[in-house]
Amino acid sequence: MSCFATLAGLALLDEESKAQAHVWLAFVAHAPAGEKLAAVLRDAYAKLHDLVAWLIRYGQDTGEVRRHVDPECEARALLALADGLTVQVVAGHHSPAVALAILQRNIDHLLENPPSRG
């Protein structure tokens, strides 16, 4: 699974994921009120971070991702971007297509030979 596919799925940007995005955002909003929920979310984010960092390192090993990229730092940034895009799509600021294009553009910056997109 590619880094883009993983993050696109996590961002819950397609129409089929709309209800899931609303539920996810409700959980995140309530996390400060309950330590158990906060702990579950911290664990989930840690696992997601590890997965995305691993995908970036794998891309470096295969020559697809630039060697100078810091996988840990980029994983944090990409997860934050995916979360922010989820909020912006739910709020109606961006369409899912625009959000996916933003996500793809940020991932393309990590690639050794990014595809040209028109």
C-alpha positions as CSV (number, residue, x, y, z in Angstrom):
1,M,0.0,0.0,0.0
2,S,1.4,3.4,-0.9
3,C,1.8,6.3,1.5
4,F,-0.8,8.3,-0.5
5,A,-3.3,5.4,-0.4
6,T,-2.8,5.0,3.4
7,L,-3.2,8.7,4.1
8,A,-6.1,9.2,1.7
9,G,-7.9,6.4,3.5
10,L,-7.0,7.8,6.9
11,A,-8.2,11.3,6.0
12,L,-11.7,9.9,5.3
13,L,-12.2,12.2,2.3
14,D,-14.5,10.2,0.0
15,E,-18.3,10.3,0.1
16,E,-18.5,6.8,1.6
17,S,-16.3,7.9,4.6
18,K,-18.3,11.0,5.4
19,A,-20.1,9.5,8.4
20,Q,-16.8,8.0,9.7
21,A,-15.2,11.4,9.4
22,H,-17.9,12.9,11.6
23,V,-17.6,10.1,14.2
24,W,-13.8,10.4,14.2
25,L,-13.9,14.2,14.7
26,A,-16.4,13.7,17.6
27,F,-14.0,11.3,19.3
28,V,-11.1,13.7,18.8
29,A,-13.2,16.6,20.2
30,H,-14.1,14.6,23.3
31,A,-10.6,13.2,24.0
32,P,-9.6,16.0,26.4
33,A,-12.7,15.2,28.6
34,G,-11.7,11.6,29.2
35,E,-8.3,10.1,29.8
36,K,-9.3,6.6,28.5
37,L,-10.4,8.0,25.1
38,A,-7.4,10.2,25.0
39,A,-5.1,7.2,25.6
40,V,-6.8,5.3,22.8
41,L,-6.3,8.2,20.4
42,R,-2.7,8.6,21.5
43,D,-2.1,4.9,20.8
44,A,-3.9,5.1,17.4
45,Y,-1.9,8.1,16.4
46,A,1.4,6.5,17.5
47,K,0.6,3.4,15.4
48,L,-0.4,5.5,12.4
49,H,2.8,7.5,12.7
50,D,4.8,4.3,12.8
51,L,3.1,3.0,9.7
52,V,3.6,6.2,7.7
53,A,7.2,6.6,8.8
54,W,7.8,2.9,7.8
55,L,6.3,3.6,4.4
56,I,8.6,6.6,3.9
57,R,11.6,4.6,5.0
58,Y,10.5,1.8,2.6
59,G,10.3,4.3,-0.2
60,Q,13.8,5.5,0.6
61,D,15.1,1.9,0.5
62,T,13.5,1.4,-2.9
63,G,14.7,4.7,-4.2
64,E,11.3,6.2,-4.6
65,V,11.6,8.7,-1.7
66,R,14.4,11.2,-1.4
67,R,17.2,10.1,0.9
68,H,17.4,13.4,2.8
69,V,13.8,13.2,4.0
70,D,13.4,12.6,7.7
71,P,10.7,9.8,7.9
72,E,9.7,10.7,11.5
73,C,9.3,14.4,10.8
74,E,7.5,13.8,7.5
75,A,5.1,11.2,9.1
76,R,4.1,13.8,11.7
77,A,3.5,16.4,9.1
78,L,1.6,14.2,6.8
79,L,-0.7,12.9,9.6
80,A,-1.4,16.5,10.7
81,L,-2.1,17.4,7.1
82,A,-4.5,14.4,6.7
83,D,-6.3,15.4,9.9
84,G,-6.6,19.0,8.8
85,L,-7.9,18.1,5.4
86,T,-10.6,15.9,7.1
87,V,-11.7,18.9,9.1
88,Q,-11.8,21.1,6.1
89,V,-13.8,18.7,4.0
90,V,-16.3,18.1,6.8
91,A,-16.6,21.9,7.2
92,G,-17.2,22.3,3.5
93,H,-14.0,24.4,2.9
94,H,-12.6,22.0,0.4
95,S,-14.1,19.3,-1.7
96,P,-12.7,15.8,-1.3
97,A,-11.1,16.1,-4.8
98,V,-9.2,19.3,-3.8
99,A,-8.2,17.7,-0.4
100,L,-6.8,14.6,-2.2
101,A,-4.9,16.9,-4.6
102,I,-3.3,18.8,-1.7
103,L,-2.4,15.5,0.0
104,Q,-0.9,14.1,-3.3
105,R,1.1,17.3,-3.9
106,N,2.7,17.1,-0.4
107,I,3.6,13.5,-0.9
108,D,5.0,14.2,-4.4
109,H,7.5,16.6,-2.8
110,L,9.0,13.7,-1.0
111,L,9.5,11.6,-4.1
112,E,12.7,11.2,-6.0
113,N,10.9,11.4,-9.4
114,P,7.5,12.8,-8.8
115,P,5.0,12.3,-11.6
116,S,4.0,15.4,-13.6
117,R,0.4,16.2,-12.8
118,G,-1.6,18.5,-15.0
